[in-house]
């Protein structure tokens, strides 16, 4: 079974404002992902700019089939 991470997040921007996500799911390789890697992935994947702080909350690894196709598969 594939691994996914289930988590909440809060992102603050340097120019004010922010966004939140609850029970967000993300495909991962392996059995774990650090909060720092997860924060970097969210910011890059969502193409966010002017990010100040990212908080990862309630993170847990779950067994669930991956939803995205690998980047090298089209």
PDB file of N, CA, C and O in Angstrom:
ATOM      1  N   UNK A   1       0.850  -1.187   0.000  1.00  0.00           N
ATOM      2  CA  UNK A   1       0.000   0.000   0.000  1.00  0.00           C
ATOM      3  C   UNK A   1       0.890   1.243   0.000  1.00  0.00           C
ATOM      4  O   UNK A   1       1.942   1.262   0.638  1.00  0.00           O
ATOM      5  N   UNK A   2       0.467   2.260  -0.708  1.00  0.00           N
ATOM      6  CA  UNK A   2       1.206   3.513  -0.768  1.00  0.00           C
ATOM      7  C   UNK A   2       1.046   4.308   0.532  1.00  0.00           C
ATOM      8  O   UNK A   2       0.108   4.095   1.299  1.00  0.00           O
ATOM      9  N   UNK A   3       1.974   5.214   0.751  1.00  0.00           N
ATOM     10  CA  UNK A   3       1.936   6.067   1.940  1.00  0.00           C
ATOM     11  C   UNK A   3       1.502   7.479   1.552  1.00  0.00           C
ATOM     12  O   UNK A   3       1.885   7.998   0.503  1.00  0.00           O
ATOM     13  N   UNK A   4       0.696   8.084   2.418  1.00  0.00           N
ATOM     14  CA  UNK A   4       0.293   9.472   2.269  1.00  0.00           C
ATOM     15  C   UNK A   4       0.421  10.125   3.632  1.00  0.00           C
ATOM     16  O   UNK A   4       0.402   9.448   4.660  1.00  0.00           O
ATOM     17  N   UNK A   5       0.549  11.428   3.637  1.00  0.00           N
ATOM     18  CA  UNK A   5       0.572  12.168   4.890  1.00  0.00           C
ATOM     19  C   UNK A   5      -0.713  12.979   4.983  1.00  0.00           C
ATOM     20  O   UNK A   5      -1.119  13.631   4.021  1.00  0.00           O
ATOM     21  N   UNK A   6      -1.338  12.932   6.133  1.00  0.00           N
ATOM     22  CA  UNK A   6      -2.575  13.653   6.429  1.00  0.00           C
ATOM     23  C   UNK A   6      -2.211  14.716   7.465  1.00  0.00           C
ATOM     24  O   UNK A   6      -1.631  14.392   8.502  1.00  0.00           O
ATOM     25  N   UNK A   7      -2.544  15.981   7.198  1.00  0.00           N
ATOM     26  CA  UNK A   7      -2.097  17.046   8.095  1.00  0.00           C
ATOM     27  C   UNK A   7      -2.922  18.314   7.914  1.00  0.00           C
ATOM     28  O   UNK A   7      -3.663  18.467   6.944  1.00  0.00           O
ATOM     29  N   UNK A   8      -2.772  19.207   8.867  1.00  0.00           N
ATOM     30  CA  UNK A   8      -3.316  20.554   8.786  1.00  0.00           C
ATOM     31  C   UNK A   8      -2.133  21.491   8.594  1.00  0.00           C
ATOM     32  O   UNK A   8      -1.013  21.155   8.980  1.00  0.00           O
ATOM     33  N   UNK A   9      -2.360  22.662   8.003  1.00  0.00           N
ATOM     34  CA  UNK A   9      -1.268  23.627   7.876  1.00  0.00           C
ATOM     35  C   UNK A   9      -1.791  25.055   7.966  1.00  0.00           C
ATOM     36  O   UNK A   9      -2.955  25.335   7.682  1.00  0.00           O
ATOM     37  N   UNK A  10      -0.890  25.948   8.372  1.00  0.00           N
ATOM     38  CA  UNK A  10      -1.155  27.382   8.409  1.00  0.00           C
ATOM     39  C   UNK A  10       0.031  28.066   7.751  1.00  0.00           C
ATOM     40  O   UNK A  10       1.181  27.766   8.070  1.00  0.00           O
ATOM     41  N   UNK A  11      -0.242  28.975   6.841  1.00  0.00           N
ATOM     42  CA  UNK A  11       0.821  29.716   6.154  1.00  0.00           C
ATOM     43  C   UNK A  11       0.558  31.202   6.342  1.00  0.00           C
ATOM     44  O   UNK A  11      -0.544  31.690   6.089  1.00  0.00           O
ATOM     45  N   UNK A  12       1.602  31.924   6.797  1.00  0.00           N
ATOM     46  CA  UNK A  12       1.538  33.379   6.930  1.00  0.00           C
ATOM     47  C   UNK A  12       2.404  33.990   5.841  1.00  0.00           C
ATOM     48  O   UNK A  12       3.455  33.451   5.495  1.00  0.00           O
ATOM     49  N   UNK A  13       1.956  35.119   5.305  1.00  0.00           N
ATOM     50  CA  UNK A  13       2.696  35.812   4.257  1.00  0.00           C
ATOM     51  C   UNK A  13       3.358  37.073   4.799  1.00  0.00           C
ATOM     52  O   UNK A  13       2.848  37.691   5.734  1.00  0.00           O
ATOM     53  N   UNK A  14       4.482  37.452   4.221  1.00  0.00           N
ATOM     54  CA  UNK A  14       5.224  38.627   4.674  1.00  0.00           C
ATOM     55  C   UNK A  14       4.472  39.927   4.402  1.00  0.00           C
ATOM     56  O   UNK A  14       4.718  40.933   5.067  1.00  0.00           O
ATOM     57  N   UNK A  15       3.564  39.916   3.436  1.00  0.00           N
ATOM     58  CA  UNK A  15       2.794  41.123   3.118  1.00  0.00           C
ATOM     59  C   UNK A  15       1.414  41.118   3.772  1.00  0.00           C
ATOM     60  O   UNK A  15       0.538  41.893   3.388  1.00  0.00           O
ATOM     61  N   UNK A  16       1.221  40.235   4.767  1.00  0.00           N
ATOM     62  CA  UNK A  16      -0.047  40.137   5.484  1.00  0.00           C
ATOM     63  C   UNK A  16      -0.893  38.991   4.967  1.00  0.00           C
ATOM     64  O   UNK A  16      -0.674  38.490   3.864  1.00  0.00           O
ATOM     65  N   UNK A  17      -1.847  38.586   5.759  1.00  0.00           N
ATOM     66  CA  UNK A  17      -2.756  37.512   5.364  1.00  0.00           C
ATOM     67  C   UNK A  17      -2.154  36.137   5.534  1.00  0.00           C
ATOM     68  O   UNK A  17      -1.016  35.981   5.977  1.00  0.00           O
ATOM     69  N   UNK A  18      -2.937  35.153   5.177  1.00  0.00           N
ATOM     70  CA  UNK A  18      -2.492  33.780   5.297  1.00  0.00           C
ATOM     71  C   UNK A  18      -3.533  32.824   4.747  1.00  0.00           C
ATOM     72  O   UNK A  18      -4.635  33.226   4.371  1.00  0.00           O
ATOM     73  N   UNK A  19      -3.166  31.554   4.707  1.00  0.00           N
ATOM     74  CA  UNK A  19      -4.093  30.499   4.288  1.00  0.00           C
ATOM     75  C   UNK A  19      -3.950  29.320   5.242  1.00  0.00           C
ATOM     76  O   UNK A  19      -2.928  29.161   5.909  1.00  0.00           O
ATOM     77  N   UNK A  20      -4.985  28.506   5.291  1.00  0.00           N
ATOM     78  CA  UNK A  20      -4.990  27.311   6.124  1.00  0.00           C
ATOM     79  C   UNK A  20      -5.528  26.142   5.320  1.00  0.00           C
ATOM     80  O   UNK A  20      -6.293  26.316   4.371  1.00  0.00           O
ATOM     81  N   UNK A  21      -5.122  24.970   5.711  1.00  0.00           N
ATOM     82  CA  UNK A  21      -5.663  23.745   5.136  1.00  0.00           C
ATOM     83  C   UNK A  21      -5.924  22.747   6.250  1.00  0.00           C
ATOM     84  O   UNK A  21      -5.106  22.604   7.158  1.00  0.00           O
ATOM     85  N   UNK A  22      -7.038  22.067   6.192  1.00  0.00           N
ATOM     86  CA  UNK A  22      -7.378  21.062   7.193  1.00  0.00           C
ATOM     87  C   UNK A  22      -7.540  19.705   6.533  1.00  0.00           C
ATOM     88  O   UNK A  22      -8.142  19.577   5.467  1.00  0.00           O
ATOM     89  N   UNK A  23      -6.989  18.701   7.188  1.00  0.00           N
ATOM     90  CA  UNK A  23      -7.045  17.311   6.711  1.00  0.00           C
ATOM     91  C   UNK A  23      -6.567  17.196   5.271  1.00  0.00           C
ATOM     92  O   UNK A  23      -7.142  16.463   4.466  1.00  0.00           O
ATOM     93  N   UNK A  24      -5.509  17.931   4.963  1.00  0.00           N
ATOM     94  CA  UNK A  24      -4.884  17.917   3.644  1.00  0.00           C
ATOM     95  C   UNK A  24      -4.155  16.591   3.488  1.00  0.00           C
ATOM     96  O   UNK A  24      -3.543  16.117   4.445  1.00  0.00           O
ATOM     97  N   UNK A  25      -4.200  15.988   2.325  1.00  0.00           N
ATOM     98  CA  UNK A  25      -3.516  14.719   2.071  1.00  0.00           C
ATOM     99  C   UNK A  25      -2.513  14.901   0.949  1.00  0.00           C
ATOM    100  O   UNK A  25      -2.766  15.613  -0.023  1.00  0.00           O
ATOM    101  N   UNK A  26      -1.373  14.246   1.098  1.00  0.00           N
ATOM    102  CA  UNK A  26      -0.308  14.375   0.121  1.00  0.00           C
ATOM    103  C   UNK A  26       0.401  13.037  -0.027  1.00  0.00           C
ATOM    104  O   UNK A  26       0.734  12.390   0.966  1.00  0.00           O
ATOM    105  N   UNK A  27       0.630  12.625  -1.270  1.00  0.00           N
ATOM    106  CA  UNK A  27       1.392  11.407  -1.534  1.00  0.00           C
ATOM    107  C   UNK A  27       2.833  11.621  -1.109  1.00  0.00           C
ATOM    108  O   UNK A  27       3.393  12.696  -1.324  1.00  0.00           O
ATOM    109  N   UNK A  28       3.446  10.593  -0.500  1.00  0.00           N
ATOM    110  CA  UNK A  28       4.856  10.672  -0.141  1.00  0.00           C
ATOM    111  C   UNK A  28       5.561   9.387  -0.550  1.00  0.00           C
ATOM    112  O   UNK A  28       4.945   8.332  -0.699  1.00  0.00           O
ATOM    113  N   UNK A  29       6.866   9.513  -0.726  1.00  0.00           N
ATOM    114  CA  UNK A  29       7.718   8.344  -0.948  1.00  0.00           C
ATOM    115  C   UNK A  29       8.299   7.973   0.408  1.00  0.00           C
ATOM    116  O   UNK A  29       8.764   8.845   1.142  1.00  0.00           O
ATOM    117  N   UNK A  30       8.279   6.715   0.741  1.00  0.00           N
ATOM    118  CA  UNK A  30       8.840   6.291   2.019  1.00  0.00           C
ATOM    119  C   UNK A  30       7.807   6.315   3.129  1.00  0.00           C
ATOM    120  O   UNK A  30       6.606   6.442   2.894  1.00  0.00           O
ATOM    121  N   UNK A  31       8.321   6.186   4.358  1.00  0.00           N
ATOM    122  CA  UNK A  31       7.447   6.041   5.516  1.00  0.00           C
ATOM    123  C   UNK A  31       7.271   7.305   6.345  1.00  0.00           C
ATOM    124  O   UNK A  31       6.510   7.299   7.312  1.00  0.00           O
ATOM    125  N   UNK A  32       7.960   8.398   5.988  1.00  0.00           N
ATOM    126  CA  UNK A  32       7.866   9.626   6.776  1.00  0.00           C
ATOM    127  C   UNK A  32       8.316  10.813   5.938  1.00  0.00           C
ATOM    128  O   UNK A  32       8.949  10.645   4.896  1.00  0.00           O
ATOM    129  N   UNK A  33       7.987  12.001   6.397  1.00  0.00           N
ATOM    130  CA  UNK A  33       8.436  13.242   5.780  1.00  0.00           C
ATOM    131  C   UNK A  33       8.549  14.264   6.905  1.00  0.00           C
ATOM    132  O   UNK A  33       7.666  14.353   7.757  1.00  0.00           O
ATOM    133  N   UNK A  34       9.617  15.024   6.909  1.00  0.00           N
ATOM    134  CA  UNK A  34       9.808  16.016   7.969  1.00  0.00           C
ATOM    135  C   UNK A  34       8.858  17.195   7.747  1.00  0.00           C
ATOM    136  O   UNK A  34       8.379  17.422   6.636  1.00  0.00           O
ATOM    137  N   UNK A  35       8.598  17.934   8.820  1.00  0.00           N
ATOM    138  CA  UNK A  35       7.754  19.123   8.701  1.00  0.00           C
ATOM    139  C   UNK A  35       8.373  20.129   7.742  1.00  0.00           C
ATOM    140  O   UNK A  35       7.660  20.789   6.986  1.00  0.00           O
ATOM    141  N   UNK A  36       9.703  20.250   7.771  1.00  0.00           N
ATOM    142  CA  UNK A  36      10.398  21.189   6.892  1.00  0.00           C
ATOM    143  C   UNK A  36      10.227  20.804   5.420  1.00  0.00           C
ATOM    144  O   UNK A  36       9.963  21.660   4.577  1.00  0.00           O
ATOM    145  N   UNK A  37      10.381  19.512   5.119  1.00  0.00           N
ATOM    146  CA  UNK A  37      10.189  19.041   3.736  1.00  0.00           C
ATOM    147  C   UNK A  37       8.746  19.255   3.288  1.00  0.00           C
ATOM    148  O   UNK A  37       8.488  19.672   2.159  1.00  0.00           O
ATOM    149  N   UNK A  38       7.826  18.966   4.178  1.00  0.00           N
ATOM    150  CA  UNK A  38       6.402  19.101   3.874  1.00  0.00           C
ATOM    151  C   UNK A  38       6.050  20.568   3.605  1.00  0.00           C
ATOM    152  O   UNK A  38       5.328  20.874   2.656  1.00  0.00           O
ATOM    153  N   UNK A  39       6.556  21.456   4.433  1.00  0.00           N
ATOM    154  CA  UNK A  39       6.310  22.895   4.240  1.00  0.00           C
ATOM    155  C   UNK A  39       6.879  23.360   2.905  1.00  0.00           C
ATOM    156  O   UNK A  39       6.219  24.091   2.167  1.00  0.00           O
ATOM    157  N   UNK A  40       8.098  22.938   2.594  1.00  0.00           N
ATOM    158  CA  UNK A  40       8.731  23.323   1.330  1.00  0.00           C
ATOM    159  C   UNK A  40       7.920  22.804   0.142  1.00  0.00           C
ATOM    160  O   UNK A  40       7.732  23.515  -0.845  1.00  0.00           O
ATOM    161  N   UNK A  41       7.442  21.568   0.241  1.00  0.00           N
ATOM    162  CA  UNK A  41       6.659  20.971  -0.842  1.00  0.00           C
ATOM    163  C   UNK A  41       5.363  21.756  -1.081  1.00  0.00           C
ATOM    164  O   UNK A  41       5.010  22.038  -2.226  1.00  0.00           O
ATOM    165  N   UNK A  42       4.662  22.106  -0.004  1.00  0.00           N
ATOM    166  CA  UNK A  42       3.401  22.851  -0.141  1.00  0.00           C
ATOM    167  C   UNK A  42       3.646  24.191  -0.838  1.00  0.00           C
ATOM    168  O   UNK A  42       2.939  24.548  -1.780  1.00  0.00           O
ATOM    169  N   UNK A  43       4.650  24.925  -0.366  1.00  0.00           N
ATOM    170  CA  UNK A  43       4.954  26.251  -0.915  1.00  0.00           C
ATOM    171  C   UNK A  43       5.319  26.146  -2.396  1.00  0.00           C
ATOM    172  O   UNK A  43       4.831  26.928  -3.212  1.00  0.00           O
ATOM    173  N   UNK A  44       6.174  25.183  -2.744  1.00  0.00           N
ATOM    174  CA  UNK A  44       6.591  25.028  -4.145  1.00  0.00           C
ATOM    175  C   UNK A  44       5.447  24.532  -5.025  1.00  0.00           C
ATOM    176  O   UNK A  44       5.247  25.044  -6.126  1.00  0.00           O
ATOM    177  N   UNK A  45       4.696  23.540  -4.547  1.00  0.00           N
ATOM    178  CA  UNK A  45       3.632  22.955  -5.357  1.00  0.00           C
ATOM    179  C   UNK A  45       2.493  23.943  -5.603  1.00  0.00           C
ATOM    180  O   UNK A  45       1.885  23.940  -6.674  1.00  0.00           O
ATOM    181  N   UNK A  46       2.206  24.784  -4.612  1.00  0.00           N
ATOM    182  CA  UNK A  46       1.140  25.779  -4.759  1.00  0.00           C
ATOM    183  C   UNK A  46       1.668  27.085  -5.351  1.00  0.00           C
ATOM    184  O   UNK A  46       0.908  28.030  -5.566  1.00  0.00           O
ATOM    185  N   UNK A  47       2.983  27.130  -5.613  1.00  0.00           N
ATOM    186  CA  UNK A  47       3.640  28.303  -6.201  1.00  0.00           C
ATOM    187  C   UNK A  47       3.362  29.577  -5.405  1.00  0.00           C
ATOM    188  O   UNK A  47       3.027  30.621  -5.963  1.00  0.00           O
ATOM    189  N   UNK A  48       3.510  29.461  -4.095  1.00  0.00           N
ATOM    190  CA  UNK A  48       3.257  30.590  -3.219  1.00  0.00           C
ATOM    191  C   UNK A  48       4.479  31.494  -3.144  1.00  0.00           C
ATOM    192  O   UNK A  48       5.615  31.020  -3.148  1.00  0.00           O
ATOM    193  N   UNK A  49       4.239  32.785  -3.076  1.00  0.00           N
ATOM    194  CA  UNK A  49       5.303  33.779  -2.957  1.00  0.00           C
ATOM    195  C   UNK A  49       5.157  34.516  -1.638  1.00  0.00           C
ATOM    196  O   UNK A  49       4.087  34.512  -1.029  1.00  0.00           O
ATOM    197  N   UNK A  50       6.227  35.144  -1.205  1.00  0.00           N
ATOM    198  CA  UNK A  50       6.244  35.980  -0.010  1.00  0.00           C
ATOM    199  C   UNK A  50       5.778  35.232   1.236  1.00  0.00           C
ATOM    200  O   UNK A  50       5.073  35.795   2.074  1.00  0.00           O
ATOM    201  N   UNK A  51       6.170  33.968   1.356  1.00  0.00           N
ATOM    202  CA  UNK A  51       5.811  33.155   2.515  1.00  0.00           C
ATOM    203  C   UNK A  51       6.729  33.513   3.677  1.00  0.00           C
ATOM    204  O   UNK A  51       7.950  33.567   3.529  1.00  0.00           O
ATOM    205  N   UNK A  52       6.124  33.754   4.828  1.00  0.00           N
ATOM    206  CA  UNK A  52       6.879  34.065   6.037  1.00  0.00           C
ATOM    207  C   UNK A  52       7.046  32.815   6.896  1.00  0.00           C
ATOM    208  O   UNK A  52       8.168  32.367   7.135  1.00  0.00           O
ATOM    209  N   UNK A  53       5.931  32.253   7.358  1.00  0.00           N
ATOM    210  CA  UNK A  53       5.970  31.088   8.246  1.00  0.00           C
ATOM    211  C   UNK A  53       5.004  30.025   7.756  1.00  0.00           C
ATOM    212  O   UNK A  53       3.928  30.327   7.241  1.00  0.00           O
ATOM    213  N   UNK A  54       5.414  28.761   7.930  1.00  0.00           N
ATOM    214  CA  UNK A  54       4.543  27.619   7.637  1.00  0.00           C
ATOM    215  C   UNK A  54       4.515  26.750   8.886  1.00  0.00           C
ATOM    216  O   UNK A  54       5.561  26.357   9.402  1.00  0.00           O
ATOM    217  N   UNK A  55       3.322  26.454   9.367  1.00  0.00           N
ATOM    218  CA  UNK A  55       3.167  25.558  10.508  1.00  0.00           C
ATOM    219  C   UNK A  55       2.451  24.301  10.044  1.00  0.00           C
ATOM    220  O   UNK A  55       1.411  24.365   9.389  1.00  0.00           O
ATOM    221  N   UNK A  56       3.022  23.160  10.393  1.00  0.00           N
ATOM    222  CA  UNK A  56       2.427  21.856  10.100  1.00  0.00           C
ATOM    223  C   UNK A  56       1.846  21.335  11.408  1.00  0.00           C
ATOM    224  O   UNK A  56       2.534  21.299  12.428  1.00  0.00           O
ATOM    225  N   UNK A  57       0.587  20.935  11.378  1.00  0.00           N
ATOM    226  CA  UNK A  57      -0.105  20.499  12.586  1.00  0.00           C
ATOM    227  C   UNK A  57      -0.773  19.142  12.355  1.00  0.00           C
ATOM    228  O   UNK A  57      -1.165  18.820  11.234  1.00  0.00           O
ATOM    229  N   UNK A  58      -0.897  18.363  13.407  1.00  0.00           N
ATOM    230  CA  UNK A  58      -1.668  17.105  13.386  1.00  0.00           C
ATOM    231  C   UNK A  58      -1.232  16.157  12.273  1.00  0.00           C
ATOM    232  O   UNK A  58      -2.074  15.522  11.637  1.00  0.00           O
ATOM    233  N   UNK A  59       0.067  16.056  12.035  1.00  0.00           N
ATOM    234  CA  UNK A  59       0.582  15.223  10.944  1.00  0.00           C
ATOM    235  C   UNK A  59       0.537  13.745  11.323  1.00  0.00           C
ATOM    236  O   UNK A  59       0.941  13.358  12.419  1.00  0.00           O
ATOM    237  N   UNK A  60       0.040  12.930  10.397  1.00  0.00           N
ATOM    238  CA  UNK A  60       0.140  11.478  10.577  1.00  0.00           C
ATOM    239  C   UNK A  60       0.263  10.809   9.213  1.00  0.00           C
ATOM    240  O   UNK A  60      -0.297  11.269   8.218  1.00  0.00           O
ATOM    241  N   UNK A  61       1.003   9.727   9.198  1.00  0.00           N
ATOM    242  CA  UNK A  61       1.218   8.951   7.978  1.00  0.00           C
ATOM    243  C   UNK A  61       0.129   7.888   7.899  1.00  0.00           C
ATOM    244  O   UNK A  61      -0.155   7.198   8.878  1.00  0.00           O
ATOM    245  N   UNK A  62      -0.474   7.769   6.727  1.00  0.00           N
ATOM    246  CA  UNK A  62      -1.545   6.795   6.533  1.00  0.00           C
ATOM    247  C   UNK A  62      -1.227   5.906   5.332  1.00  0.00           C
ATOM    248  O   UNK A  62      -0.467   6.288   4.443  1.00  0.00           O
ATOM    249  N   UNK A  63      -1.816   4.729   5.325  1.00  0.00           N
ATOM    250  CA  UNK A  63      -1.723   3.828   4.176  1.00  0.00           C
ATOM    251  C   UNK A  63      -2.914   4.096   3.275  1.00  0.00           C
ATOM    252  O   UNK A  63      -4.063   3.870   3.656  1.00  0.00           O
ATOM    253  N   UNK A  64      -2.626   4.579   2.076  1.00  0.00           N
ATOM    254  CA  UNK A  64      -3.692   4.906   1.137  1.00  0.00           C
ATOM    255  C   UNK A  64      -3.065   5.014  -0.250  1.00  0.00           C
ATOM    256  O   UNK A  64      -1.942   5.499  -0.394  1.00  0.00           O
ATOM    257  N   UNK A  65      -3.777   4.570  -1.245  1.00  0.00           N
ATOM    258  CA  UNK A  65      -3.275   4.599  -2.610  1.00  0.00           C
ATOM    259  C   UNK A  65      -2.954   6.028  -3.036  1.00  0.00           C
ATOM    260  O   UNK A  65      -3.713   6.956  -2.756  1.00  0.00           O
ATOM    261  N   UNK A  66      -1.817   6.193  -3.719  1.00  0.00           N
ATOM    262  CA  UNK A  66      -1.434   7.501  -4.244  1.00  0.00           C
ATOM    263  C   UNK A  66      -2.462   7.988  -5.253  1.00  0.00           C
ATOM    264  O   UNK A  66      -3.035   7.193  -5.998  1.00  0.00           O
ATOM    265  N   UNK A  67      -2.694   9.292  -5.275  1.00  0.00           N
ATOM    266  CA  UNK A  67      -3.688   9.892  -6.165  1.00  0.00           C
ATOM    267  C   UNK A  67      -3.053  10.491  -7.423  1.00  0.00           C
ATOM    268  O   UNK A  67      -3.665  10.485  -8.491  1.00  0.00           O
ATOM    269  N   UNK A  68      -1.832  11.006  -7.297  1.00  0.00           N
ATOM    270  CA  UNK A  68      -1.154  11.619  -8.447  1.00  0.00           C
ATOM    271  C   UNK A  68      -0.321  10.580  -9.181  1.00  0.00           C
ATOM    272  O   UNK A  68       0.198   9.634  -8.590  1.00  0.00           O
ATOM    273  N   UNK A  69      -0.213  10.784 -10.475  1.00  0.00           N
ATOM    274  CA  UNK A  69       0.715   9.982 -11.252  1.00  0.00           C
ATOM    275  C   UNK A  69       2.122  10.504 -11.016  1.00  0.00           C
ATOM    276  O   UNK A  69       2.304  11.706 -10.824  1.00  0.00           O
ATOM    277  N   UNK A  70       3.119   9.630 -11.025  1.00  0.00           N
ATOM    278  CA  UNK A  70       4.495  10.117 -10.909  1.00  0.00           C
ATOM    279  C   UNK A  70       4.802  11.093 -12.046  1.00  0.00           C
ATOM    280  O   UNK A  70       4.235  10.976 -13.132  1.00  0.00           O
ATOM    281  N   UNK A  71       5.689  12.049 -11.804  1.00  0.00           N
ATOM    282  CA  UNK A  71       6.024  13.089 -12.779  1.00  0.00           C
ATOM    283  C   UNK A  71       6.561  12.516 -14.093  1.00  0.00           C
ATOM    284  O   UNK A  71       6.359  13.107 -15.153  1.00  0.00           O
ATOM    285  N   UNK A  72       7.242  11.374 -14.029  1.00  0.00           N
ATOM    286  CA  UNK A  72       7.814  10.784 -15.247  1.00  0.00           C
ATOM    287  C   UNK A  72       6.820   9.911 -16.005  1.00  0.00           C
ATOM    288  O   UNK A  72       7.170   9.355 -17.047  1.00  0.00           O
ATOM    289  N   UNK A  73       5.589   9.777 -15.510  1.00  0.00           N
ATOM    290  CA  UNK A  73       4.571   8.961 -16.158  1.00  0.00           C
ATOM    291  C   UNK A  73       3.515   9.864 -16.771  1.00  0.00           C
ATOM    292  O   UNK A  73       2.920  10.679 -16.067  1.00  0.00           O
ATOM    293  N   UNK A  74       3.274   9.735 -18.059  1.00  0.00           N
ATOM    294  CA  UNK A  74       2.252  10.569 -18.723  1.00  0.00           C
ATOM    295  C   UNK A  74       1.316   9.769 -19.553  1.00  0.00           C
ATOM    296  O   UNK A  74       0.408  10.326 -20.170  1.00  0.00           O
TER     297      UNK A  74
END
